[in-house]
Amino acid sequence: MLFKTLIDTGLRKGEALALQVLDLDFTDNKIKIYKTLNYDVLDIDKMFGPPKTETSYRKVLIDESLATLLTSHVIKQKEIKLKLADRYHRETNLVFKRGNGLPYSKSTLQRAFIRICRKAGITKHITIHGLRHTHAVLLLESGASMKYIQERLGHGSMQITADVYSHISKKIDKDTMGKFEEHMKNVLE
C-alpha cells in the first residue's frame, strides 16, 4: 500500500511514512502533508520533523481508487490494533507501519521494494524515491502542467521541477511533435 501511494501521489518516502490517520481526508480525497518521518526514532515526540521545504507543506489530491484502497488499509490496521492489544504502539497512529504500530526502517522498505520489483520482472535498479519521479513523468505524459507538478511535489520553484523533469519522457517529445505536425498541416491548408 505504501508503494502504491508513493507512485500515485509523488510523495517523498518520509512524507508518506509520517502520515497519520488524521492526515487522510476522505471527504475531499486529499492527503495533508505537514511533516516527515525521522527514521529509526521510536520516541513519538522526536519521530516527526518538518517537511523538506516550506512549499512541501501541502494537500495532495488523490483519486477515488486510491482513497478506497487507503480506507480499506486503515480498517485492516485497526483490526490489527485490536488483535495485538497492549503489544501495539497506539500513540503513533501511523498509516504505514510495521505490525506493532512502529515505523518501518529504511532497510526493511528497501528489501521489500527490491522483492516487489523482482516479482514484477523489473531488472533495472529503481530506488523508492524513483517512484516519485515516475509519478511526475506520468503526470507530464498525461498533459499536466509543470506548475501543477511543482505544487503537487512540493518543489520550491518551478525551475527545479523543469530542470528535473522536462527532458525525461520520450512520449512527451513524440506527442508534442505530433501536435506540431498536425498544427502545421492546418496552417498550410
N, C-alpha and C positions, 0 to 999 in steps of 0.2 A: 504494500500500500504506500509506503514511503516513496519508493522509486516511481510509482505511477503518479503520485502527487508532484514529485520533482519535475518529471517530464511534461506534465500537464499545466504546470504553473510557472516554471522557471525560477522557483525559489532557490536560494542558496541552501546548502545542506544544513548549516547551523540554524538558519531561519526555520526550516521545516522541523528540525528536531526540537526546537524551542516551543513549537506550537502546543498550546494547552487547549482543552476542550472549549473554553470560553472565547478563544480566538477564532472559532469557526462560527460564521454567521450563515445559518442555513435558510434564513428568511430571505436574504438578498443574495445568497450564494457567493459570499466573499470570505476571504481569509485575511485576518488582520495581522500585519507584520509590525512588531514594535520591539522585538528582542531577538537575541541569538543565543545559542547554547554554548556555554563554556564547557568543553568536553572533559569528561572524567572528573567532574566536580560533583560530589554527592551531597554537599551541603546546599539545601534548597535556596538559602539566602545568597549564595555565590554562584548558583547554577546558571543564571541568565545574565547576559550583558547587552549593551546597546547594539543595534544593527551596525553594519559596516560604515554607512554614511548617513547623513541627515535625510537624504532622499530615499533611503532604504525603508523609512517609516512609511507604510502604505497599506492599502487594501487591494487585494488581488481578486478579481472576479474569476469564478470557476464555473464550468459548465454543469448542467444538470446531472450528467453521468458521473462526474467526479463527486459531486455533492451527495449523490445516492450511495456511492461506494464508501465515502467518508462517514456517512451516517451509520451504515452497517458496521464499519470498522469500530466506531465509538461504542456501539451497542455490544459488540463482542468484547471490547476492552472492559466494559462494565461487568459483563458476565465473569470474566477472569478475576476481576477485583473481588467479586462475591465468593468465588471458589477459594481464593488464596487467603481471604480474611486478613489476619494480623501480619502475615508474611508479605503483604502487598504495601508498597510505599504510596499511599493515597495522596499525600500532600503535593506530589509533583503534578498530577492531573495532566500528564503529557499525552498527546495524541499518538505519537510514535515512540514506543518504549519496549524494553525487554519485558518478559512475562511477569516480573516482580514490580513493575512500575518505574524502575530506574531507567535512565537514558542508555542508549546504545553507545558502545565505544566505537571509535573510528575504525579500528581493525576489524571488528565484527561486521560492520557495514560494508567495508571494502571486500571482505571474503564473500559475503552474501551476494554482492553485486557481481563479482567475478563468476560465481557459480551460475547466476541467472544468465549472464552473457554467454557462458559456455553452453548452457542448455538451449539457448536461443540460436546457437550456431554463429555467434559473433566472435570472430577470432582476433580482430583488431583490438588493441588495448584502449579501453574507454574508462575515464575516471567518472566518479559520481558527479563531479562538477560538470562533466561533459553533457549531462542531461539538461543542464541549464542552457548550454549552447545549442543543443538540439531543439529545445523549446523555442529559442529565439529564431533559429533558422526556419523552423516550421511556420512560425508566425510570419516571417518575411515571405515565405513561399505562398502563404495564404493571402497575401496582399496587405498585411498590417503595415502601418507607417513606422518609420524609425522613432518618431516621437512617442507613439503608443508603446513600442517595445522598451524604450528608455524608461518610461514611467512604470511599466509593469515589472521590469527587472530591478528598478530602484537605482539605476545609474545616476551619478552626479551630474552628468551632462549628456547631451545628445551626441557630442563629439566622441565620447567614449564608446557609445553604442555603435556609431557609424564606423569607427576605427576597427572595432572587433568583428562586426557582422556584415558590413556592406560587400565584402569581396567573397563571401563564403559559398553561396549557393549557385551552382551552375544552372539550376532550374530557373532561378530569377533572371539570369542573363538570357536564357533561351526565350522565356516568356516576354521579356522586355523587347528583345529583338523581333519577336513575332508581332507584338503590338505595334512596333515602329514600322515594320514591313507593311502591315495592314493599313496603318495610317498613311503611309506614302502612296499606296495604291489608290486610296480615296482622294488624296491631294492631286494626284496626276490625272484622275478621271475627269 
